[in-house]
Amino acid sequence: ATANHAKHEQGMVVAASDNNEGADVDALEAQYAGIVKNLRAVYMSGKTRPLEWRLEQCRKLREGVVAHTQDIVDAMRADLGRHTHEAVLGEIVSIIGEVDHAIENLAEWMAPEKVWHPMTVQPGSSQIIYEPKGVVLVLSPWNYPINLSL
């Protein structure tokens, strides 16, 4: 616990459980550190900025959810005792609706927004440009684990 506390104080993520041995936790940390490093490299490359890349990610997410609908339904039944209709409506349909909404509106959401510009710095112009901020960790509650994490 002391070593994990020291790692936490240094800003490191620590996975701990009564079921894990120290070596397993270290292996998990190493695995996730590699994933985060790769995600940050993609972000820093600028690849995530263009509209078309973002739309493609949305399309792939939608395709993946549709392709794995039965897997999601089976997992909801096994883990939470969910009925098929509840799993489809609560997880699948809502995710697809949100992704479709994002696809339809993403270009508008990304459009630069002109804002007030002081006379003292004329003839320039000012605008807000909406860009990705970086890599994030998404935590999801147990009751709608797929829907609320995607």
Phi and psi in degrees as GROMACS dihedral restraints (atoms count N, CA, C in turn):
[ dihedral_restraints ]
;  ai    aj    ak    al  type     phi  dphi    fc
    3     4     5     6     1   -65.6    20    10
    4     5     6     7     1   -42.3    20    10
    6     7     8     9     1   -64.3    20    10
    7     8     9    10     1   -41.8    20    10
    9    10    11    12     1   -64.9    20    10
   10    11    12    13     1   -39.1    20    10
   12    13    14    15     1   -62.3    20    10
   13    14    15    16     1   -42.2    20    10
   15    16    17    18     1   -63.3    20    10
   16    17    18    19     1   -40.9    20    10
   18    19    20    21     1   -64.0    20    10
   19    20    21    22     1   -41.5    20    10
   21    22    23    24     1   -62.2    20    10
   22    23    24    25     1   -41.7    20    10
   24    25    26    27     1   -62.8    20    10
   25    26    27    28     1   -27.6    20    10
   27    28    29    30     1   -84.8    20    10
   28    29    30    31     1     2.8    20    10
   30    31    32    33     1    86.3    20    10
   31    32    33    34     1    14.7    20    10
   33    34    35    36     1   -91.8    20    10
   34    35    36    37     1   145.5    20    10
   36    37    38    39     1   -78.4    20    10
   37    38    39    40     1   134.8    20    10
   39    40    41    42     1  -125.6    20    10
   40    41    42    43     1   123.0    20    10
   42    43    44    45     1   -96.4    20    10
   43    44    45    46     1   125.3    20    10
   45    46    47    48     1  -140.6    20    10
   46    47    48    49     1   144.9    20    10
   48    49    50    51     1  -157.9    20    10
   49    50    51    52     1   154.9    20    10
   51    52    53    54     1   -64.4    20    10
   52    53    54    55     1   -21.8    20    10
   54    55    56    57     1   -89.8    20    10
   55    56    57    58     1    -7.0    20    10
   57    58    59    60     1  -102.5    20    10
   58    59    60    61     1   140.2    20    10
   60    61    62    63     1   -87.4    20    10
   61    62    63    64     1   161.3    20    10
   63    64    65    66     1   -55.0    20    10
   64    65    66    67     1   -38.6    20    10
   66    67    68    69     1   -64.6    20    10
   67    68    69    70     1   -38.0    20    10
   69    70    71    72     1   -64.6    20    10
   70    71    72    73     1   -41.1    20    10
   72    73    74    75     1   -63.4    20    10
   73    74    75    76     1   -43.5    20    10
   75    76    77    78     1   -62.2    20    10
   76    77    78    79     1   -40.3    20    10
   78    79    80    81     1   -64.9    20    10
   79    80    81    82     1   -41.6    20    10
   81    82    83    84     1   -62.6    20    10
   82    83    84    85     1   -44.9    20    10
   84    85    86    87     1   -59.2    20    10
   85    86    87    88     1   -42.8    20    10
   87    88    89    90     1   -65.2    20    10
   88    89    90    91     1   -42.4    20    10
   90    91    92    93     1   -62.2    20    10
   91    92    93    94     1   -49.1    20    10
   93    94    95    96     1   -68.5    20    10
   94    95    96    97     1   -33.2    20    10
   96    97    98    99     1   -61.8    20    10
   97    98    99   100     1   -40.3    20    10
   99   100   101   102     1   -65.9    20    10
  100   101   102   103     1   -40.8    20    10
  102   103   104   105     1   -63.7    20    10
  103   104   105   106     1   -47.2    20    10
  105   106   107   108     1   -62.6    20    10
  106   107   108   109     1   -40.8    20    10
  108   109   110   111     1   -59.5    20    10
  109   110   111   112     1   -45.5    20    10
  111   112   113   114     1   -64.7    20    10
  112   113   114   115     1   -41.7    20    10
  114   115   116   117     1   -63.7    20    10
  115   116   117   118     1   -41.5    20    10
  117   118   119   120     1   -65.0    20    10
  118   119   120   121     1   -36.9    20    10
  120   121   122   123     1   -63.8    20    10
  121   122   123   124     1   -42.0    20    10
  123   124   125   126     1   -63.0    20    10
  124   125   126   127     1   -45.6    20    10
  126   127   128   129     1   -60.1    20    10
  127   128   129   130     1   -47.6    20    10
  129   130   131   132     1   -65.4    20    10
  130   131   132   133     1   -22.7    20    10
  132   133   134   135     1   -71.3    20    10
  133   134   135   136     1   -15.7    20    10
  135   136   137   138     1    87.0    20    10
  136   137   138   139     1     1.3    20    10
  138   139   140   141     1   -61.3    20    10
  139   140   141   142     1   -29.2    20    10
  141   142   143   144     1   -83.5    20    10
  142   143   144   145     1    -4.0    20    10
  144   145   146   147     1   -78.4    20    10
  145   146   147   148     1   -42.3    20    10
  147   148   149   150     1   -65.3    20    10
  148   149   150   151     1   146.7    20    10
  150   151   152   153     1   -56.2    20    10
  151   152   153   154     1   -47.4    20    10
  153   154   155   156     1   -61.2    20    10
  154   155   156   157     1   -38.4    20    10
  156   157   158   159     1   -63.4    20    10
  157   158   159   160     1   -44.3    20    10
  159   160   161   162     1   -65.0    20    10
  160   161   162   163     1   -41.8    20    10
  162   163   164   165     1   -62.2    20    10
  163   164   165   166     1   -40.5    20    10
  165   166   167   168     1   -62.6    20    10
  166   167   168   169     1   -38.6    20    10
  168   169   170   171     1   -63.5    20    10
  169   170   171   172     1   -41.1    20    10
  171   172   173   174     1   -63.2    20    10
  172   173   174   175     1   -44.4    20    10
  174   175   176   177     1   -61.9    20    10
  175   176   177   178     1   -42.3    20    10
  177   178   179   180     1   -65.3    20    10
  178   179   180   181     1   -38.8    20    10
  180   181   182   183     1   -61.5    20    10
  181   182   183   184     1   -46.9    20    10
  183   184   185   186     1   -59.8    20    10
  184   185   186   187     1   -48.0    20    10
  186   187   188   189     1   -60.0    20    10
  187   188   189   190     1   -40.8    20    10
  189   190   191   192     1   -65.4    20    10
  190   191   192   193     1   -41.9    20    10
  192   193   194   195     1   -64.4    20    10
  193   194   195   196     1   -44.9    20    10
  195   196   197   198     1   -63.3    20    10
  196   197   198   199     1   -45.5    20    10
  198   199   200   201     1   -63.7    20    10
  199   200   201   202     1   -28.7    20    10
  201   202   203   204     1  -110.9    20    10
  202   203   204   205     1    23.0    20    10
  204   205   206   207     1   -54.3    20    10
  205   206   207   208     1   -48.4    20    10
  207   208   209   210     1   -64.7    20    10
  208   209   210   211     1   -38.6    20    10
  210   211   212   213     1   -61.3    20    10
  211   212   213   214     1   -41.9    20    10
  213   214   215   216     1   -66.1    20    10
  214   215   216   217     1   -45.4    20    10
  216   217   218   219     1   -59.9    20    10
  217   218   219   220     1   -45.0    20    10
  219   220   221   222     1   -62.5    20    10
  220   221   222   223     1   -41.6    20    10
  222   223   224   225     1   -65.6    20    10
  223   224   225   226     1   -40.6    20    10
  225   226   227   228     1   -64.4    20    10
  226   227   228   229     1   -36.9    20    10
  228   229   230   231     1   -68.5    20    10
  229   230   231   232     1   -46.3    20    10
  231   232   233   234     1   -68.7    20    10
  232   233   234   235     1   -42.9    20    10
  234   235   236   237     1   -84.8    20    10
  235   236   237   238     1   -37.8    20    10
  237   238   239   240     1  -121.1    20    10
  238   239   240   241     1    -1.6    20    10
  240   241   242   243     1    70.8    20    10
  241   242   243   244     1    24.5    20    10
  243   244   245   246     1   -75.3    20    10
  244   245   246   247     1   139.6    20    10
  246   247   248   249     1   -72.2    20    10
  247   248   249   250     1   152.8    20    10
  249   250   251   252     1   -54.2    20    10
  250   251   252   253     1   -47.2    20    10
  252   253   254   255     1   -63.2    20    10
  253   254   255   256     1   -40.5    20    10
  255   256   257   258     1   -66.3    20    10
  256   257   258   259     1   -40.0    20    10
  258   259   260   261     1   -66.3    20    10
  259   260   261   262     1   -42.9    20    10
  261   262   263   264     1   -65.7    20    10
  262   263   264   265     1   -47.2    20    10
  264   265   266   267     1   -70.9    20    10
  265   266   267   268     1   -43.6    20    10
  267   268   269   270     1   -76.9    20    10
  268   269   270   271     1   -24.7    20    10
  270   271   272   273     1  -114.4    20    10
  271   272   273   274     1   -61.5    20    10
  273   274   275   276     1   -69.6    20    10
  274   275   276   277     1   -57.7    20    10
  276   277   278   279     1   -60.7    20    10
  277   278   279   280     1   -41.7    20    10
  279   280   281   282     1   -67.7    20    10
  280   281   282   283     1   -37.9    20    10
  282   283   284   285     1   -64.7    20    10
  283   284   285   286     1   -47.4    20    10
  285   286   287   288     1   -60.8    20    10
  286   287   288   289     1   -41.7    20    10
  288   289   290   291     1   -61.0    20    10
  289   290   291   292     1   -43.3    20    10
  291   292   293   294     1   -66.9    20    10
  292   293   294   295     1   -41.0    20    10
  294   295   296   297     1   -65.6    20    10
  295   296   297   298     1   -44.1    20    10
  297   298   299   300     1   -60.0    20    10
  298   299   300   301     1   -41.3    20    10
  300   301   302   303     1   -61.8    20    10
  301   302   303   304     1   -42.5    20    10
  303   304   305   306     1   -64.5    20    10
  304   305   306   307     1   -43.3    20    10
  306   307   308   309     1   -60.6    20    10
  307   308   309   310     1   -43.0    20    10
  309   310   311   312     1   -67.8    20    10
  310   311   312   313     1   -29.5    20    10
  312   313   314   315     1  -112.3    20    10
  313   314   315   316     1    -6.3    20    10
  315   316   317   318     1   -58.3    20    10
  316   317   318   319     1   -43.4    20    10
  318   319   320   321     1   -59.7    20    10
  319   320   321   322     1   -42.3    20    10
  321   322   323   324     1   -66.5    20    10
  322   323   324   325     1   -42.1    20    10
  324   325   326   327     1   -63.6    20    10
  325   326   327   328     1   -32.7    20    10
  327   328   329   330     1   -84.4    20    10
  328   329   330   331     1   -15.0    20    10
  330   331   332   333     1   -58.5    20    10
  331   332   333   334     1   135.1    20    10
  333   334   335   336     1   -59.6    20    10
  334   335   336   337     1   143.5    20    10
  336   337   338   339     1  -111.4    20    10
  337   338   339   340     1   116.2    20    10
  339   340   341   342     1   -70.6    20    10
  340   341   342   343     1   136.8    20    10
  342   343   344   345     1  -129.5    20    10
  343   344   345   346     1   166.0    20    10
  345   346   347   348     1   -53.2    20    10
  346   347   348   349     1   143.1    20    10
  348   349   350   351     1  -132.6    20    10
  349   350   351   352     1   124.3    20    10
  351   352   353   354     1   -66.6    20    10
  352   353   354   355     1   148.1    20    10
  354   355   356   357     1   -61.4    20    10
  355   356   357   358     1   -29.3    20    10
  357   358   359   360     1   -66.2    20    10
  358   359   360   361     1   -17.5    20    10
  360   361   362   363     1  -118.4    20    10
  361   362   363   364     1    26.6    20    10
  363   364   365   366     1   -71.2    20    10
  364   365   366   367     1   151.8    20    10
  366   367   368   369     1   -94.5    20    10
  367   368   369   370     1    28.5    20    10
  369   370   371   372     1   -71.7    20    10
  370   371   372   373     1  -174.9    20    10
  372   373   374   375     1  -144.7    20    10
  373   374   375   376     1   161.1    20    10
  375   376   377   378     1  -128.5    20    10
  376   377   378   379     1   144.1    20    10
  378   379   380   381     1  -154.6    20    10
  379   380   381   382     1   157.9    20    10
  381   382   383   384     1   -99.9    20    10
  382   383   384   385     1   127.2    20    10
  384   385   386   387     1  -112.9    20    10
  385   386   387   388     1   121.6    20    10
  387   388   389   390     1   -87.2    20    10
  388   389   390   391     1   114.8    20    10
  390   391   392   393     1  -131.2    20    10
  391   392   393   394     1   158.5    20    10
  393   394   395   396     1   -59.6    20    10
  394   395   396   397     1   147.8    20    10
  396   397   398   399     1   -97.7    20    10
  397   398   399   400     1   -15.8    20    10
  399   400   401   402     1   138.1    20    10
  400   401   402   403     1  -155.0    20    10
  402   403   404   405     1   -93.2    20    10
  403   404   405   406     1   136.2    20    10
  405   406   407   408     1  -127.7    20    10
  406   407   408   409     1   157.9    20    10
  408   409   410   411     1  -104.1    20    10
  409   410   411   412     1   127.7    20    10
  411   412   413   414     1  -107.8    20    10
  412   413   414   415     1   122.6    20    10
  414   415   416   417     1  -107.8    20    10
  415   416   417   418     1   140.2    20    10
  417   418   419   420     1  -125.5    20    10
  418   419   420   421     1   142.2    20    10
  420   421   422   423     1   -72.5    20    10
  421   422   423   424     1   166.8    20    10
  423   424   425   426     1   -74.9    20    10
  424   425   426   427     1   -26.3    20    10
  426   427   428   429     1   -74.9    20    10
  427   428   429   430     1   -31.3    20    10
  429   430   431   432     1  -136.4    20    10
  430   431   432   433     1    69.7    20    10
  432   433   434   435     1   -66.3    20    10
  433   434   435   436     1   -32.6    20    10
  435   436   437   438     1   -82.2    20    10
  436   437   438   439     1   -54.7    20    10
  438   439   440   441     1   -54.3    20    10
  439   440   441   442     1   -49.8    20    10
  441   442   443   444     1   -80.0    20    10
  442   443   444   445     1   -10.4    20    10
  444   445   446   447     1   -94.8    20    10
  445   446   447   448     1   -22.8    20    10
